[in-house]
Amino acid sequence: MAIANFAALLFATGVAFWQLTLLRRQQGAETLRLRRGRALEYSIARAPHLRELRDKIDCVFLPEKYQGTAVPLDELKKAFADDESVKTSLISLLAHWENLALTVAAGVTDEDMAFEMVASTLVAYVERFKEFIDDRRQPQGRRRNDRIYAYLLGLAGRWSEPLRAGVPDARFEFPPQPEFRSVVS
């Protein structure tokens, strides 16, 4: 009788362990799905208001003109004086990407997914508006501003190297697909 009870207890422990392992796997898959879904929230393509902000900024500060260089601060200030909404648009777009960088740093957003979706645009904007970002980070009276865009600068720095190197392969690979065979001869 004691052997049967011990065997039953051992079997129940094995089943419980197996169920816990399955639950842990399911939880991990769900966490990854949520992190990747969170990354999708930062896609400009999914947010019309962000596309409008980007278009407004790109019309004033042509990407072709400033590719690889920063827009001089005096040009920025002149454009802002001409149209205050350009400054507001730039601040909003940079804040959006600062939030993305914070969620990546916190592990809430999947970095690989975010990289694939916005890395080149995010890095290009940080490079193009570097003087604006540096100006905003300068102390204003008693206020310390060195934390402004700290996560954005960190993420852009980390992403710029793989982009410069050309990242030969995407961070994700498609699963192998069966060979397509036409049914039409």
TILOGU-758369 format. One line per 4 residues: number of its first residue (from 1); for each residue x, y, z of N, C-alpha, C, O. Coordinates in steps of 0.001 Angstrom, whole numbers. Example, Ala and Ser with C-alpha at 12.3 -4.5 7.8 and 13.67 -1.06 7.14 Angstrom:
// residues 2
1 = 13190 -5690 7800 12300 -4500 7800 13200 -3300 7800 14236 -3319 8465; 12850 -2250 7080 13670 -1060 7140 12900 30 7870 13409 1138 8039
//
This chain:
// residues 185
1 = 815 -1190 0 0 0 0 871 1273 0 573 2227 -718; 1933 1281 797 2827 2438 865 3525 2668 -468 3757 3810 -864; 3856 1587 -1153 4510 1715 -2453 3541 2318 -3463 3942 3152 -4273; 2292 1918 -3432 1269 2457 -4346 1055 3935 -4082 942 4733 -5012
5 = 999 4295 -2801 836 5723 -2454 2043 6535 -2916 1899 7636 -3447; 3224 5981 -2707 4434 6668 -3143 4464 6814 -4665 4838 7870 -5176; 4078 5776 -5385 4041 5818 -6858 3023 6850 -7334 3282 7601 -8275; 1858 6881 -6672 824 7858 -7044 1327 9280 -6784 1121 10174 -7605
9 = 1988 9484 -5642 2538 10801 -5311 3619 11195 -6311 3664 12341 -6756; 4470 10273 -6658 5521 10528 -7639 4924 10865 -9005 5381 11790 -9676; 3905 10113 -9411 3227 10381 -10681 2558 11758 -10664 2667 12511 -11631; 1874 12085 -9579 1204 13393 -9450 2223 14527 -9489 1967 15568 -10093
13 = 3372 14335 -8855 4434 15345 -8875 4956 15538 -10294 5193 16666 -10726; 5132 14438 -11015 5576 14525 -12412 4577 15275 -13284 4959 16111 -14102; 3295 14970 -13103 2243 15660 -13868 2230 17140 -13523 2125 17985 -14413; 2335 17459 -12241 2341 18865 -11813 3536 19604 -12411 3396 20735 -12876
17 = 4705 18975 -12402 5895 19583 -12976 5704 19824 -14477 6048 20888 -14993; 5156 18832 -15164 4903 18949 -16599 3928 20098 -16878 4135 20870 -17815; 2855 20217 -16064 1888 21301 -16250 2530 22660 -15994 2267 23619 -16720; 3364 22745 -14972 4056 24008 -14698 4985 24391 -15848 5087 25565 -16205
21 = 5652 23412 -16417 6536 23667 -17560 5726 24194 -18744 6137 25146 -19407; 4577 23574 -19006 3720 24052 -20096 3205 25461 -19830 3178 26293 -20737; 2798 25733 -18596 2321 27078 -18252 3421 28119 -18421 3184 29223 -18910; 4635 27743 -18004 5760 28668 -18143 6031 28963 -19618 6290 30109 -19986
25 = 5972 27937 -20457 6162 28126 -21900 5080 29028 -22484 5362 29932 -23271; 3830 28765 -22083 2723 29584 -22573 2876 31029 -22127 2647 31956 -22904; 3263 31213 -20879 3457 32566 -20369 4581 33269 -21130 4452 34446 -21467; 5662 32574 -21402 6766 33163 -22161 6344 33553 -23566 6708 34623 -24054
29 = 5570 32680 -24223 5092 32992 -25573 4143 34181 -25549 4191 35032 -26438; 3291 34246 -24549 2343 35367 -24439 3086 36672 -24155 2744 37721 -24702; 4091 36600 -23305 4892 37793 -23007 5578 38302 -24266 5579 39505 -24529; 6158 37401 -25042 6808 37792 -26290 5804 38391 -27262 6096 39397 -27909
33 = 4635 37795 -27373 3591 38318 -28253 3194 39731 -27827 3045 40612 -28673; 3024 39951 -26533 2661 41283 -26038 3775 42297 -26281 3501 43441 -26644; 5045 41883 -26081 6171 42788 -26316 6258 43173 -27785 6530 44328 -28114; 6029 42216 -28661 6062 42517 -30095 4879 43378 -30487 5013 44282 -31312
37 = 3728 43108 -29908 2557 43954 -30163 2787 45371 -29686 2343 46325 -30324; 3475 45515 -28572 3799 46846 -28045 4693 47597 -29028 4543 48806 -29208; 5610 46892 -29656 6490 47530 -30641 5687 48065 -31809 6022 49114 -32360; 4639 47369 -32195 3807 47828 -33311 3147 49169 -33028 2869 49937 -33949
41 = 2897 49450 -31753 2273 50722 -31386 3149 51918 -31767 2650 53036 -31904; 4446 51684 -31936 5361 52781 -32232 5629 52948 -33719 6462 53765 -34113; 4945 52198 -34531 5097 52335 -35973 4361 53593 -36431 3172 53760 -36161; 5065 54456 -37113 4453 55683 -37613 3399 55358 -38661 2420 56088 -38815
45 = 3603 54263 -39378 2645 53879 -40413 1266 53603 -39820 257 53741 -40512; 1212 53215 -38549 -59 52902 -37913 -703 54117 -37258 -1828 54023 -36767; -27 55237 -37241 -530 56421 -36545 -572 57608 -37500 450 58259 -37719; -1734 57895 -38067 -1828 59000 -39037 -1345 60343 -38489 -722 61114 -39219
49 = -1623 60632 -37224 -1191 61928 -36680 336 62023 -36629 891 63108 -36805; 1017 60904 -36389 2479 60926 -36390 3030 61076 -37801 4045 61739 -38009; 2366 60465 -38758 2778 60651 -40168 2654 62117 -40558 3518 62655 -41249; 1577 62764 -40115 1389 64194 -40418 2501 65031 -39787 3017 65958 -40411
53 = 2866 64701 -38550 3959 65431 -37896 5261 65244 -38671 5987 66203 -38930; 5543 63997 -39034 6776 63708 -39779 6778 64422 -41122 7798 64976 -41529; 5631 64412 -41817 5549 65090 -43115 5785 66589 -42974 6465 67193 -43804; 5228 67187 -41928 5421 68626 -41695 6897 68937 -41474 7434 69892 -42035
57 = 7539 68123 -40655 8960 68327 -40362 9800 68124 -41626 10706 68906 -41913; 9487 67069 -42373 10262 66765 -43585 10079 67814 -44673 10974 68008 -45496; 8944 68490 -44693 8737 69563 -45683 9615 70773 -45378 10087 71453 -46290; 9828 71034 -44104 10638 72189 -43711 12126 71861 -43731 12939 72654 -44206
61 = 12472 70693 -43215 13871 70267 -43137 14030 69035 -44020 13964 67901 -43545; 14240 69271 -45299 14279 68190 -46284 15316 67130 -45921 16488 67447 -45715; 14884 65877 -45845 15832 64807 -45502 17011 64736 -46466 18132 64445 -46049; 16770 64999 -47754 17850 64928 -48748 18923 65977 -48483 20109 65732 -48704
65 = 18501 67141 -48010 19438 68239 -47771 20320 67971 -46552 21489 68355 -46526; 19750 67309 -45544 20475 67122 -44285 20864 65674 -44026 21104 65294 -42880; 20929 64871 -45061 21261 63465 -44870 22661 63325 -44290 23645 63754 -44892; 22731 62715 -43111 24016 62498 -42458 24559 63703 -41723 25623 63615 -41109
69 = 23857 64834 -41765 24308 66023 -41041 23165 66578 -40204 21991 66316 -40466; 23533 67338 -39208 22534 67948 -38334 22085 69286 -38899 22870 70031 -39487; 20805 69570 -38707 20283 70881 -39092 20875 71893 -38117 20756 71716 -36905; 21518 72960 -38625 22091 73967 -37718 21017 74593 -36824 19882 74807 -37251
73 = 21389 74874 -35606 20452 75408 -34619 19828 76722 -35073 18647 76961 -34820; 20599 77575 -35737 20030 78857 -36192 18941 78633 -37251 17961 79378 -37287; 19099 77619 -38111 18054 77304 -39091 16802 76767 -38397 15678 77094 -38778; 17011 75955 -37393 15885 75433 -36624 15105 76569 -35975 13880 76632 -36074
77 = 15834 77468 -35306 15167 78573 -34610 14427 79482 -35576 13347 79980 -35257; 14994 79700 -36747 14316 80515 -37754 13028 79845 -38213 11992 80500 -38329; 13088 78541 -38474 11887 77818 -38903 10833 77815 -37805 9642 77923 -38095; 11250 77695 -36558 10307 77699 -35446 9663 79068 -35289 8482 79172 -34956
81 = 10446 80124 -35533 9897 81476 -35449 8868 81702 -36557 7855 82370 -36349; 9139 81139 -37731 8198 81266 -38852 6919 80468 -38624 5837 80901 -39022; 7035 79306 -37989 5874 78440 -37770 6100 77629 -36497 6836 76643 -36505; 5471 78045 -35414 5633 77391 -34108 5201 75923 -34139 5693 75111 -33356
85 = 4279 75588 -35048 3795 74204 -35104 4883 73232 -35564 4795 72034 -35293; 5900 73732 -36250 7013 72872 -36664 7776 72407 -35421 8150 71240 -35314; 8000 73326 -34491 8684 72973 -33245 7850 71979 -32437 8377 70995 -31919; 6572 72239 -32334 5673 71339 -31607 5658 69956 -32254 5649 68942 -31556
89 = 5656 69914 -33566 5661 68638 -34284 6943 67869 -34000 6903 66663 -33759; 8074 68555 -34025 9349 67905 -33775 9422 67384 -32341 9861 66258 -32107; 8998 68193 -31397 9008 67766 -29989 8106 66548 -29804 8474 65609 -29097; 6947 66555 -30422 6013 65425 -30292 6593 64151 -30885 6482 63083 -30284
93 = 7207 64250 -32052 7774 63076 -32695 8960 62525 -31898 9084 61312 -31728; 9820 63405 -31417 10948 62957 -30595 10463 62349 -29276 11046 61384 -28782; 9400 62914 -28711 8837 62358 -27470 8267 60957 -27716 8387 60068 -26873; 7649 60779 -28877 7121 59462 -29246 8249 58431 -29267 8103 57335 -28726
97 = 9365 58783 -29887 10484 57855 -29961 11217 57725 -28624 11799 56677 -28341; 11195 58764 -27812 11753 58653 -26458 10947 57618 -25668 11514 56811 -24930; 9636 57649 -25827 8797 56653 -25154 9105 55242 -25653 9167 54302 -24860; 9295 55095 -26944 9679 53798 -27492 10988 53338 -26859 11099 52195 -26414
101 = 11971 54220 -26819 13288 53871 -26263 13174 53470 -24792 13856 52548 -24345; 12327 54151 -24049 12122 53817 -22642 11497 52433 -22500 11924 51647 -21655; 10490 52127 -23318 9850 50813 -23219 10795 49698 -23664 10718 48583 -23150; 11682 49989 -24613 12692 48999 -25013 13654 48776 -23847 13975 47634 -23515
105 = 14113 49862 -23226 15049 49755 -22101 14424 48997 -20925 15115 48267 -20215; 13125 49173 -20727 12428 48504 -19630 12063 47064 -19971 11603 46320 -19105; 12264 46666 -21226 11940 45306 -21628 10474 45084 -21927 10032 43944 -22073; 9716 46167 -22019 8284 46070 -22296 8035 45894 -23789 7077 45237 -24197
109 = 8906 46485 -24597 8797 46410 -26053 9943 45574 -26601 11083 45701 -26155; 9639 44733 -27554 10642 43872 -28172 11584 44715 -29033 11149 45333 -30006; 12853 44742 -28684 13814 45597 -29383 14039 45160 -30821 14155 46006 -31708; 14101 43871 -31069 14319 43395 -32439 13181 43838 -33356 13416 44275 -34483
113 = 11959 43723 -32870 10804 44128 -33668 10830 45646 -33902 10590 46113 -35015; 11121 46398 -32853 11187 47856 -32991 12300 48251 -33957 12122 49155 -34773; 13442 47580 -33869 14555 47864 -34775 14121 47683 -36224 14354 48555 -37061; 13497 46563 -36515 13069 46282 -37888 12096 47341 -38405 12112 47681 -39588
117 = 11255 47857 -37520 10211 48789 -37963 10678 50236 -38071 10304 50924 -39021; 11477 50715 -37132 11747 52158 -37106 13209 52565 -36959 13499 53757 -36862; 14128 51619 -36942 15522 51974 -36639 16094 53033 -37577 16664 54023 -37119; 15947 52834 -38876 16580 53782 -39806 15971 55172 -39683 16693 56168 -39745
121 = 14669 55256 -39513 14023 56566 -39379 14400 57218 -38058 14719 58406 -38020; 14364 56450 -36978 14690 56990 -35666 16123 57519 -35638 16364 58634 -35175; 17061 56735 -36125 18468 57159 -36121 18669 58379 -37020 19407 59297 -36661; 18023 58395 -38177 18148 59543 -39087 17625 60822 -38435 18229 61884 -38584
125 = 16510 60728 -37715 15965 61911 -37043 16872 62383 -35913 17073 63585 -35738; 17415 61454 -35153 18320 61857 -34067 19556 62542 -34656 20019 63546 -34115; 20087 62017 -35747 21246 62647 -36383 20882 64006 -36967 21629 64972 -36811; 19730 64083 -37645 19340 65332 -38299 19022 66429 -37284 19286 67604 -37540
129 = 18458 66055 -36137 18050 67064 -35157 18906 67011 -33889 18441 67331 -32795; 20152 66604 -34058 21082 66483 -32934 21306 67819 -32234 21360 67871 -31005; 21436 68888 -32994 21659 70204 -32368 20434 70643 -31563 20574 71245 -30499; 19252 70347 -32062 18029 70658 -31324 17977 69848 -30024 17667 70384 -28960
133 = 18281 68560 -30125 18272 67686 -28950 19299 68177 -27928 18997 68268 -26738; 20505 68491 -28389 21546 68987 -27477 21122 70296 -26821 21370 70503 -25633; 20485 71180 -27586 20019 72454 -27045 18958 72237 -25964 18966 72910 -24933; 18048 71298 -26208 16991 71016 -25225 17556 70390 -23953 16963 70514 -22881
137 = 18691 69724 -24069 19289 69061 -22907 20110 70015 -22038 20502 69649 -20930; 20376 71227 -22520 21148 72199 -21754 20340 72671 -20544 19121 72821 -20631; 21021 72905 -19413 20298 73407 -18230 19621 74742 -18520 20197 75625 -19155; 18400 74865 -18044 17622 76102 -18196 17406 76668 -16797 16511 76235 -16071
141 = 18239 77643 -16427 18138 78180 -15071 18489 77108 -14053 19591 76560 -14073; 17550 76812 -13164 17784 75803 -12134 17395 74399 -12582 17705 73420 -11903; 16728 74302 -13706 16261 72985 -14179 17377 72197 -14828 18121 72713 -15663; 17484 70932 -14432 18422 70003 -15051 17724 69335 -16214 16664 68739 -16023
145 = 18274 69411 -17403 17635 68836 -18579 18423 67697 -19207 18084 67240 -20298; 19457 67239 -18541 20290 66210 -19166 19577 64864 -19311 20088 63966 -19980; 18410 64715 -18696 17654 63466 -18848 16724 63501 -20048 16206 62464 -20465; 16508 64687 -20605 15635 64790 -21778 16266 64001 -22930 17435 64200 -23264
149 = 15500 63129 -23516 15919 62299 -24656 17073 61350 -24326 17751 60871 -25234; 17304 61072 -23044 18418 60190 -22674 18227 58786 -23245 19171 58195 -23769; 17021 58258 -23147 16772 56912 -23682 16829 56903 -25200 17327 55954 -25806; 16319 57957 -25808 16345 58063 -27266 17782 58090 -27781 18115 57392 -28739
153 = 18622 58889 -27150 20027 58966 -27575 20737 57631 -27368 21545 57212 -28197; 20433 56975 -26268 21051 55675 -26015 20644 54638 -27050 21484 53891 -27552; 19361 54592 -27367 18878 53615 -28346 19397 53939 -29742 19819 53044 -30473; 19366 55217 -30110 19880 55615 -31431 21365 55271 -31551 21821 54829 -32606
157 = 22109 55475 -30477 23531 55117 -30498 23739 53630 -30690 24616 53208 -31445; 22933 52838 -30007 23068 51387 -30129 22634 50895 -31504 23222 49951 -32032; 21618 51516 -32091 21104 51091 -33392 21918 51632 -34557 21898 51045 -35638; 22631 52729 -34367 23331 53339 -35493 24459 52457 -36021 24714 52430 -37225
161 = 25132 51742 -35134 26252 50909 -35576 25800 49791 -36518 26379 49646 -37594; 24785 48992 -36156 24346 47959 -37110 23830 48558 -38422 23998 47961 -39485; 23211 49719 -38351 22720 50351 -39580 23881 50794 -40461 23834 50632 -41681; 24922 51353 -39850 26085 51785 -40619 26812 50582 -41232 27347 50654 -42338
165 = 26817 49483 -40486 27494 48275 -40965 26701 47587 -42075 27200 46671 -42728; 25489 48026 -42277 24686 47486 -43366 23799 46327 -42981 23026 45845 -43809; 23889 45862 -41741 23083 44746 -41251 22687 43822 -42399 21593 43950 -42948; 23571 42891 -42764 23312 42058 -43933 22040 41230 -43842 21387 40986 -44857
169 = 21685 40801 -42656 20491 39974 -42501 19511 40677 -41587 19897 41417 -40681; 18249 40434 -41838 17220 40943 -40952 17316 40209 -39619 17911 39135 -39543; 16748 40769 -38595 16789 40137 -37284 15813 38967 -37195 15900 38153 -36276; 14902 38882 -38132 13950 37791 -38156 14116 37040 -39466 14470 37627 -40488
173 = 13865 35772 -39431 13910 34977 -40649 12553 34358 -40874 11886 33933 -39931; 12149 34309 -42126 10904 33632 -42445 11123 32132 -42325 12187 31623 -42679; 10110 31423 -41824 10267 29963 -41779 10338 29414 -43197 9806 30021 -44126; 10987 28275 -43366 11087 27709 -44728 9692 27447 -45285 8816 26912 -44607
177 = 9522 27833 -46515 8227 27660 -47183 8344 26517 -48179 9392 26318 -48793; 7269 25778 -48328 7327 24725 -49356 7483 25372 -50729 7016 26486 -50964; 8131 24671 -51604 8349 25187 -52959 7000 25375 -53651 6122 24515 -53584; 6862 26505 -54308 5617 26797 -55015 5624 26078 -56350 6568 26178 -57133
181 = 4563 25363 -56579 4422 24683 -57857 3099 25092 -58457 2046 24947 -57836; 3162 25591 -59635 1951 26027 -60313 1122 24815 -60735 1651 23800 -61189; -183 24954 -60570 -1079 23878 -60996 -1445 24060 -62467 -2029 23170 -63086; -1095 25218 -63016 -1366 25493 -64425 -143 25076 -65236 980 25466 -64915
185 = -355 24302 -66261 782 23852 -67088 1069 24807 -68199 1989 24581 -68985
//
